[in-house]
């Protein structure tokens, strides 16, 4: 149910948290995890394309 109140966050299913497209098939990728930064290594975000099963890890 949609609400006109701006203080209520949208449903999780309505959010596109991936923000990334697959290089192989151009489908939307889903973010699986965000690994925290450790020592001198930066944080890493892991994405998966459910259309072609392509997995990518990006520095955050």
Steps between C-alpha positions, in 0.01 A plus 500: 500500500647832397494792736514871430702556819864575411625378839406138429774315304394309187452124508827302470371337181459848347864594559769426242806466722722365226577819308697287255438337162651169388778534244399173330122534461417857620250373761479663842738346752414442867743596774568190708739637760722787605822380659648752743836669457781326687838655575629638167234331282192695394142377539365269229147469360397168343235495223328211320299493179216253538439499124840358398655415841790746456665611828706819545685654795559879505687722741258714696 
